[in-house]
């Protein structure tokens, strides 16, 4: 009887040990999260400054382009993506503004949401 109890204890101990080893061998998700880069205040500040500089560069280029009325155009820049919002007096300016914005250094994508000015607006 003691031999059977010893054998059962041995098996239970082996199972417990293998389970512990498997758990320890598994990659920890908390370790992965801990090694992920964190955004610091200085990173956020730098990103904001880069977005502002890109926005200004696009506005500058649009204002230097003959045939574009920039008074009704608002430019939003975020991480290289530029969104053009507002109204222009003729349809030709919608396409031209998108092309000009795409040519600005640092622009990775242009989302052109300009519309045609109507009803004296």
N, CA and C of each residue as an Amber inpcrd file, in Angstrom:
protein
   363
   0.8150000  -1.1800000   0.0000000   0.0000000   0.0000000   0.0000000
   0.8650000   1.2510000   0.0000000   1.9370000   1.2350000   0.7890000
   2.8400000   2.3800000   0.8240000   3.4930000   2.5770000  -0.5270000
   3.7330000   1.5010000  -1.2570000   4.3330000   1.6070000  -2.5850000
   3.3760000   2.2950000  -3.5420000   2.0940000   2.0170000  -3.4330000
   1.0850000   2.6450000  -4.2990000   0.9690000   4.1210000  -3.9380000
   0.9300000   4.4370000  -2.6440000   0.8510000   5.8260000  -2.2230000
   2.0810000   6.6060000  -2.6850000   3.2140000   5.9830000  -2.5960000
   4.4460000   6.6350000  -3.0440000   4.4090000   6.8720000  -4.5390000
   3.8800000   5.9140000  -5.2930000   3.7860000   6.0500000  -6.7420000
   2.8060000   7.1580000  -7.1160000   1.6580000   7.2050000  -6.4230000
   0.6540000   8.2400000  -6.6900000   1.2360000   9.6130000  -6.3520000
   1.9020000   9.7060000  -5.2100000   2.5280000  10.9800000  -4.8290000
   3.5730000  11.3940000  -5.8570000   4.3000000  10.4510000  -6.3630000
   5.3070000  10.7140000  -7.3730000   4.6700000  11.2700000  -8.6430000
   3.5850000  10.6550000  -9.0720000   2.8850000  11.0910000 -10.2880000
   2.3140000  12.4890000 -10.0800000   1.6710000  12.7050000  -8.9290000
   1.0990000  14.0130000  -8.6310000   2.1980000  15.0710000  -8.6010000
   3.3020000  14.7520000  -7.9870000   4.4230000  15.6810000  -7.9190000
   4.9730000  15.9900000  -9.3090000   5.0790000  14.9690000 -10.1600000
   5.5540000  15.1750000 -11.5390000   4.6090000  16.0650000 -12.3230000
   3.3150000  15.8370000 -12.1730000   2.3130000  16.6600000 -12.8800000
   2.3920000  18.1050000 -12.3820000   2.4770000  18.2680000 -11.0870000
   2.5640000  19.6190000 -10.5170000   3.8180000  20.3230000 -11.0050000
   4.9230000  19.6230000 -11.0400000   6.1840000  20.2170000 -11.4960000
   6.1200000  20.5780000 -12.9730000   5.5430000  19.7200000 -13.7990000
   5.4780000  20.0140000 -15.2340000   4.5500000  21.1890000 -15.5000000
   3.4780000  21.3010000 -14.7340000   2.5810000  22.4390000 -14.8780000
   3.3000000  23.7250000 -14.5010000   4.0530000  23.6940000 -13.4370000
   4.8060000  24.8630000 -13.0110000   5.8350000  25.2530000 -14.0590000
   6.5220000  24.2650000 -14.6170000   7.5180000  24.5390000 -15.6550000
   6.8530000  25.1360000 -16.8790000   5.6920000  24.6060000 -17.2910000
   4.9890000  25.1360000 -18.4610000   4.5320000  26.5670000 -18.2270000
   4.0390000  26.8480000 -17.0370000   3.6060000  28.2100000 -16.7290000
   4.7970000  29.1560000 -16.7540000   5.9090000  28.7160000 -16.2010000
   7.0980000  29.5680000 -16.1940000   7.6750000  29.7490000 -17.5870000
   7.4890000  28.7590000 -18.4530000   8.0400000  28.8430000 -19.8020000
   7.1930000  29.7080000 -20.7210000   5.9370000  29.9630000 -20.3610000
   5.0500000  30.7740000 -21.1900000   5.5200000  32.2190000 -21.1800000
   5.4770000  32.8870000 -22.3520000   5.8410000  34.3070000 -22.3550000
   4.8200000  35.0990000 -21.5520000   5.2980000  35.9960000 -20.7720000
   4.4390000  36.7980000 -19.9240000   3.8950000  37.9840000 -20.7010000
   2.5770000  38.1780000 -20.6530000   1.9970000  39.3320000 -21.3280000
   2.3380000  40.6140000 -20.5980000   2.5050000  40.5130000 -19.2900000
   2.8480000  41.7260000 -18.5610000   4.2650000  42.1740000 -18.8900000
   5.1620000  41.2410000 -19.1990000   6.5150000  41.6060000 -19.6100000
   6.5140000  42.2960000 -20.9500000   5.6330000  41.8420000 -21.8450000
   5.5200000  42.4670000 -23.1600000   5.0130000  43.8910000 -23.0170000
   4.0140000  44.0630000 -22.1690000   3.4550000  45.3960000 -21.9810000
   4.4750000  46.3260000 -21.3420000   5.2640000  45.7980000 -20.4430000
   6.2400000  46.6310000 -19.7610000   7.3330000  47.1060000 -20.7130000
   7.6470000  46.2870000 -21.7390000   8.7000000  46.6800000 -22.6590000
   8.1870000  47.5490000 -23.8040000   6.8690000  47.7150000 -23.9020000
   6.3150000  48.5580000 -24.9590000   6.6940000  50.0060000 -24.6800000
   7.0210000  50.7650000 -25.7450000   7.3960000  52.1570000 -25.5320000
   6.2250000  52.9630000 -24.9820000   6.5170000  53.8460000 -24.0910000
   5.4790000  54.6920000 -23.5230000   5.6190000  56.0920000 -24.0920000
   4.4960000  56.7620000 -24.2140000   4.5030000  58.1240000 -24.7280000
   4.7540000  59.0690000 -23.5720000   5.7680000  59.8780000 -23.7220000
   6.0750000  60.8410000 -22.6780000   5.5180000  62.1970000 -23.0710000
   5.5300000  63.0910000 -22.1330000   5.0340000  64.4370000 -22.3980000
   5.8680000  65.1100000 -23.4760000   7.1790000  64.8470000 -23.4790000
   8.0290000  65.4770000 -24.4950000   7.7430000  64.9050000 -25.8810000
   7.3880000  63.6000000 -25.9540000   7.0020000  63.0070000 -27.2440000
   5.7270000  63.6660000 -27.7640000   4.7570000  63.8500000 -26.8860000
   3.4930000  64.4660000 -27.2780000   3.7160000  65.9100000 -27.7200000
   4.5950000  66.5930000 -27.0110000   4.9080000  67.9860000 -27.3520000
   5.5850000  68.0650000 -28.7190000   6.4960000  67.1370000 -28.9780000
   7.1940000  67.1100000 -30.2670000   6.2320000  66.7940000 -31.3990000
   5.3070000  65.8670000 -31.1650000   4.3230000  65.5180000 -32.1930000
   3.4190000  66.7070000 -32.4970000   3.0090000  67.4170000 -31.4480000
   2.1640000  68.5950000 -31.6310000   2.8960000  69.6700000 -32.4320000
   4.1620000  69.8740000 -32.1260000   4.9620000  70.8690000 -32.8510000
   5.1370000  70.4630000 -34.3130000   5.3470000  69.1720000 -34.5600000
   5.5040000  68.6840000 -35.9380000   4.2050000  68.8650000 -36.7210000
   3.0730000  68.5840000 -36.0830000   1.7780000  68.7700000 -36.7470000
   1.5430000  70.2400000 -37.0880000   1.8990000  71.1130000 -36.1540000
   1.7210000  72.5550000 -36.3720000   2.6110000  73.0420000 -37.5110000
   3.8520000  72.5660000 -37.5480000   4.7770000  72.9690000 -38.6110000
   4.2980000  72.4780000 -39.9750000   3.7870000  71.2520000 -40.0220000
   3.2880000  70.7100000 -41.2890000   2.0640000  71.4880000 -41.7560000
   1.1810000  71.8140000 -40.8310000  -0.0100000  72.5990000 -41.1670000
   0.3950000  73.9450000 -41.7680000   1.3570000  74.6100000 -41.1280000
   1.8230000  75.9140000 -41.6250000   2.4620000  75.7870000 -43.0130000
   3.2250000  74.7200000 -43.2200000   3.8820000  74.5210000 -44.5190000
   2.8480000  74.3380000 -45.6290000   1.7820000  73.5950000 -45.3300000
   0.7330000  73.3810000 -46.3380000   0.0050000  74.6910000 -46.6210000
  -0.3340000  75.4310000 -45.5860000  -1.0150000  76.7180000 -45.7810000
  -0.1320000  77.6680000 -46.5830000   1.1600000  77.7010000 -46.2470000
   2.0950000  78.5690000 -46.9670000   2.1280000  78.2180000 -48.4560000
   2.2050000  76.9250000 -48.7440000   2.2820000  76.4940000 -50.1400000
   0.9740000  76.7930000 -50.8770000  -0.1560000  76.5880000 -50.2100000
  -1.4440000  76.9000000 -50.8420000  -1.5590000  78.3970000 -51.1200000
  -1.1170000  79.2210000 -50.1840000  -1.2280000  80.6720000 -50.3670000
  -0.3020000  81.1860000 -51.4600000   0.7790000  80.4750000 -51.7450000
   1.7110000  80.8680000 -52.8060000   1.2730000  80.3850000 -54.1860000
   0.2380000  79.5660000 -54.2290000  -0.2000000  78.9840000 -55.4970000
  -1.2350000  79.8830000 -56.1510000  -0.9300000  80.3840000 -57.3620000
  -1.9100000  81.2060000 -58.0800000  -3.1670000  80.3800000 -58.3910000
  -4.3160000  80.9960000 -58.2200000  -5.5680000  80.3290000 -58.5530000
  -6.2400000  79.6470000 -57.3760000  -5.6340000  79.7090000 -56.1890000
  -6.2720000  79.1180000 -55.0140000  -6.6260000  80.2270000 -54.0360000
  -7.8860000  80.2370000 -53.6170000  -8.3550000  81.1840000 -52.6190000
  -8.2970000  80.4750000 -51.2710000  -7.3310000  80.8570000 -50.4340000
  -7.1070000  80.1340000 -49.1780000  -7.9910000  80.6120000 -48.0350000
  -8.6990000  81.7050000 -48.2220000  -9.5160000  82.2570000 -47.1400000
 -10.5520000  81.2910000 -46.5860000 -11.0670000  80.3990000 -47.4000000
 -12.0910000  79.4620000 -46.9370000 -11.5580000  78.0710000 -46.6440000
 -10.2230000  77.9120000 -46.6650000  -9.6200000  76.5900000 -46.4720000
  -9.0200000  76.4810000 -45.0670000  -9.3560000  75.4130000 -44.3880000
  -8.7620000  75.1000000 -43.0940000  -7.9310000  73.8340000 -43.2680000
  -6.7410000  73.8240000 -42.7020000  -5.8360000  72.6860000 -42.8250000
  -5.6230000  72.0650000 -41.4490000  -5.8020000  70.7520000 -41.3780000
  -5.5370000  70.0030000 -40.1490000  -4.4630000  68.9770000 -40.4860000
  -3.4090000  68.9240000 -39.6760000  -2.3190000  67.9680000 -39.9070000
  -2.1250000  67.1080000 -38.6730000  -1.9770000  65.8030000 -38.8980000
  -1.7100000  64.8930000 -37.7830000  -0.8980000  63.7120000 -38.3020000
   0.3390000  63.6250000 -37.8360000   1.2370000  62.5120000 -38.1720000
   1.3800000  62.3150000 -39.6790000   1.5040000  63.4010000 -40.4060000
   1.7150000  63.3240000 -41.8430000   0.4410000  63.3130000 -42.6700000
  -0.6950000  63.1050000 -42.0290000  -1.9820000  63.1000000 -42.7300000
  -2.5570000  64.5040000 -42.6690000  -2.8330000  65.0690000 -43.8420000
  -3.3590000  66.4260000 -43.9390000  -4.8030000  66.3590000 -44.4080000
  -5.6780000  67.0550000 -43.6870000  -7.0870000  67.1280000 -44.0700000
  -7.3860000  68.5590000 -44.4670000  -7.9570000  68.7160000 -45.6460000
  -8.3620000  70.0310000 -46.1450000  -9.8690000  70.1530000 -45.9440000
 -10.2770000  71.1880000 -45.2170000 -11.6850000  71.4240000 -44.9260000
 -12.0620000  72.8220000 -45.3680000 -13.3330000  73.0200000 -45.6820000
 -13.8010000  74.3530000 -46.0150000 -14.4060000  74.4240000 -47.3970000
 -14.4980000  75.6650000 -47.8850000 -15.1360000  75.9140000 -49.1760000
 -14.2150000  76.7170000 -50.0790000 -14.3640000  76.4790000 -51.3760000
 -13.6380000  77.2400000 -52.3970000 -14.6420000  77.6740000 -53.4590000
 -14.3320000  78.7640000 -54.1930000 -15.3020000  79.3070000 -55.1310000
 -15.5010000  78.5130000 -56.4300000 -14.5370000  77.6580000 -56.8030000
 -14.7530000  76.8630000 -58.0140000 -14.1670000  75.4580000 -57.8670000
 -14.6990000  74.5340000 -58.6260000 -14.3360000  73.1140000 -58.4810000
 -12.8710000  72.8430000 -58.8120000 -12.2950000  73.6210000 -59.7100000
 -10.8930000  73.4260000 -60.0820000  -9.9750000  73.5680000 -58.8720000
 -10.3260000  74.4460000 -57.9600000  -9.5000000  74.6830000 -56.7770000
  -9.4950000  73.4910000 -55.8100000 -10.5470000  72.7090000 -55.8050000
 -10.6100000  71.5420000 -54.9210000  -9.4910000  70.5690000 -55.2770000
  -9.4140000  70.2170000 -56.5450000  -8.3850000  69.2780000 -56.9930000
  -6.9780000  69.8790000 -56.8780000  -6.8410000  71.1410000 -57.2590000
  -5.5410000  71.8010000 -57.2020000  -5.0170000  71.8770000 -55.7680000
  -5.8600000  72.2090000 -54.8240000  -5.4410000  72.2980000 -53.4190000
  -4.9570000  70.9330000 -52.9160000  -5.6380000  69.8710000 -53.2970000
  -5.2170000  68.5270000 -52.9070000  -3.8630000  68.1660000 -53.4830000
  -3.6420000  68.5190000 -54.7550000  -2.3560000  68.2340000 -55.3970000
  -1.2210000  69.0100000 -54.7320000  -1.4530000  70.2780000 -54.4550000
  -0.4290000  71.1220000 -53.8340000  -0.0880000  70.5950000 -52.4380000
  -1.1010000  70.2530000 -51.6610000  -0.8720000  69.7350000 -50.3110000
  -0.0520000  68.4420000 -50.3500000  -0.3190000  67.5770000 -51.3130000
   0.3930000  66.3020000 -51.4150000   1.8790000  66.5020000 -51.7080000
   2.2260000  67.6030000 -52.3600000   3.6170000  67.8670000 -52.7240000
   4.4580000  68.4400000 -51.5790000   3.8320000  68.8320000 -50.4850000
   4.5610000  69.4120000 -49.3580000   5.3500000  68.3110000 -48.6540000
   6.6090000  68.6050000 -48.3660000   7.4850000  67.6440000 -47.6890000
   6.9060000  67.2700000 -46.3210000   6.7930000  65.9730000 -46.0620000
   6.2630000  65.4910000 -44.7950000   4.8280000  65.0170000 -44.8690000
   4.1380000  65.3470000 -45.9530000   2.7510000  64.9060000 -46.1170000
   2.7550000  63.4770000 -46.6560000   2.0750000  62.5830000 -45.9350000
   1.9930000  61.1840000 -46.3620000   0.6430000  60.8680000 -46.9930000
  -0.3790000  61.6300000 -46.6290000  -1.7280000  61.4080000 -47.1570000
  -2.4930000  62.7080000 -47.1130000  -3.3570000  62.9310000 -48.1190000
  -4.2220000  64.1100000 -48.1300000  -5.6680000  63.6350000 -48.1590000
  -6.4320000  64.1360000 -47.2260000  -7.8830000  63.8840000 -47.1970000
  -8.5520000  65.1970000 -47.5730000  -9.0220000  65.2470000 -48.7890000
  -9.5670000  66.4820000 -49.3290000 -11.0750000  66.5160000 -49.1180000
 -11.5070000  67.3330000 -48.1680000 -12.9330000  67.4790000 -47.8750000
 -13.4300000  68.8690000 -48.2440000 -12.7420000  69.5070000 -49.1790000
 -13.1810000  70.8250000 -49.6370000 -14.4740000  70.6860000 -50.4290000
 -15.3200000  71.6990000 -50.3140000 -16.5750000  71.7050000 -51.0590000
 -16.6940000  73.0060000 -51.8460000 -17.5930000  72.9810000 -52.7740000
 -17.8360000  74.1520000 -53.6140000 -18.6840000  75.1660000 -52.8510000
 -18.2620000  76.4170000 -52.8990000 -18.9940000  77.4990000 -52.2410000
 -20.3090000  77.7100000 -52.9740000 -21.4020000  77.7720000 -52.2140000
 -22.7190000  77.9980000 -52.8220000 -23.4810000  79.0390000 -52.0290000
 -24.4950000  79.6050000 -52.6250000 -25.3920000  80.5640000 -51.9700000
 -24.6500000  81.7530000 -51.3610000 -23.6720000  82.2520000 -52.0690000
 -22.9490000  83.4320000 -51.5990000 -22.0800000  83.1970000 -50.3860000
 -21.9230000  81.9690000 -49.9660000 -21.0720000  81.6170000 -48.8190000
 -19.6810000  81.3280000 -49.2280000
